[in-house]
Structure formats: structure tokens, C-alpha cells
Amino acid sequence: MNIGTTELGDKPVFLAPMEDVTDPSFRYICKNYGADVVYTEFISSDGLIRDGKKSVQKLDIFDFERPIGIQLYGHITESMVEATRMAEKADPEFIDINYGCPVRKIANRGAGAGMLKNIPLMKEMTESIIAATNKPVTVKTRLGWDDESKNILEVSKMLQDLGIAALTIHGRTRAQFYKGKADWTLIGEVKNNPDIHIPIIGNGDITSPEIAKQMFDDYNVDGIMIGRAAVGRPWLFRNVKHYLRTGELLGEPTLDEKLDLAKMHFQKSLEWKKEPVGIFEMRRHFSNYFKGLPNFKDLRLKLLTAMDANQILDLLEVIRERYSGFEFGKTEE
């Protein structure tokens, strides 16, 4: 599979862009575990062109993460074009447009998945962004706004005809948010439609190596994208890649490996986002890193409420001592 001139190999596995998750610290971890492509957190075009500190900081990308896409969202074409030109200067492999975020404050303004209710604006914006950059432009979107407007095939054809280089489809409508089961049948219909020739990347409910293989086998997608399932479980990329290659299921990391990983991730989060943000944003990862430890409620509560970095590092060592010799399950759940 290629995006523009970037060769991604056979059956690439992508890390989904996630706000307050896919910062350089987490991207570093996921790349080390085999993610083929990573994305920045999604960036507000308005925040970027107004020189908002948080938005501008998200443009910082590093050689170790390549290939990487910078994802932008917004509801005003002129702002998105200007933001695209700013993002291009950071030299990502491609620019990704977010037409899929279901969060109310974004979608209700007409950005993210809100664009699915305004196809003429989506067309105008996409065409303008492609014209504004020499980078390949990709799109991430959903099946439609709700069950009555699952227009993904028509949207896919339109975006392809405008010149996007690849399309990621999340198998839910905006109305579903992240509830219910992702519907991959429509993703497969897009991919296998004879009029579609750009790469199609499937996203939604990929939580294990077996499911990843099933999605490739059943729907013939060019790539898959993993999002929430990788939070606190970045080794999922390694296990998926190994299973696709060999058919062998790898077990979870040992407790010591998870603790060393959690400590490194935490330290990199602090380097990147400082205290207290780096502490806040690690909490969701800590919850999952140690899922499965028995009688863990007291330590989990301490990890999720501590506001001092040294206290958190000490708690990680307490976990190591208390659960010495504990073995996690042999396969991904």
C-alpha cells in the first residue's frame, strides 16, 4: 500500500489520531511496538492560525515517528487552507482531514463529523486543501451522520475524484459516537466497489490480533487503524503484526516489562507536556497498563489521583514489589 510516494508495505497498521492521547510520548511507544503509521492529535485550524500554544505545539514531529500524518479539523475553508500551509512546513508525509470526530463541541459547529451534514462544504474544503499543498491529502470520516444518512459510498467517490490519496472509514455513524458495534460491511462495500481505487483503511473495534486478521480477510481493506484499544496496550501493534505475519499469538508483556514501559511513557509525557498535564493525560494509560492485577483497587486509585511525579514513580515500584511473580494471560483478551 502507498500513500503518495510513501510505501507502507502489505497490510499496514495505523495508530488513530486521538486528542490528549497521540502526543509524541505515545507515538514513540507505539512506533517501538510496530505501528506503521502514526498521527498527531487532531489540530484545530482556528487555534493554529491564531497561534494558540497548544495547537502550534502539536505540529512538532520527529524523525523517529515517520511516516506521520498531521490531522486538521475546522469548519471554515479559508482557515483550513491556511492551517494546511502551516502544517506543510512541519514536513509530515501527509495531511489528514478530520471529517469524523463526533464530539459535540466540534461536530455541532460543522467540523469533524459535522461535515457529513454539509457535503457541498466538504467538497469545497477538500478541493481547496488539496490545491494548497504539495503533500498527499487523506481523509478520516464515518459511515454517515446517522442511520438514515449512511452516505459513505457517495462521499468516498466524491473525495476520491477530488484527489485524496487515501481514506480511513470508522464503522459507525456520528450519532453512534463510540457505542454499539462498528459496522464493517459498508467499509467493505466501499473498498470492493469497482469505482474505488484509492487505499481504504478500516477503523473500529479492532481489539485483538484475530479481529485484525478477520477485517483484512473479510473486507479486503488495504490497512487497518487501531485507536482506543491501544491506549495502555501499545503492545497490541506488535501482537497484531506478528499474528498477521506468522499466525502465532503472542502473550502480554510481563509485569516488569509493563512497569518499565509505563515508567518510560510517563517520563516522556512529563518531558513533553510537563506537570500537571503530563500527569493527567497518563491516567487513562495507567488504568489499562495494569488491567488484570488482582486486588488492585487501592493502588489504582492512588495512581489516578496522585499529583506528584515522584509519588507516581514510587507507586510503580510498589506495584512491582507487591505483584512480583504475577503472570498476565498468555493471549490478548
Secondary structure, DSSP 8 states (H G I E B T S, - for coil): -EETTEE--SS-EEE---TTTSSHHHHHHHHHTT-SBEE---EEHHHHHTT-HHHHHTT---GGG-SEEEEEE-S-HHHHHHHHHHHHTT--SEEEEEE----HHHHTTT-GGGGGG-HHHHHHHHHHHHHH-SS-EEEEEES-SSGGG--HHHHHHHHHHHT-SEEEEESS-TTTTT-S----HHHHHHHT-TT--S-EEEES---SHHHHHHHHHHH--SEEEE-GGGTT-THHHHHHHHHHHHS-------HHHHHHHHHHHHHHHHHHH-TTHHHHTTHHHHHHHTTT-TT-HHHHHHHHH---HHHHHHHHHHHHHHTTT----SS--
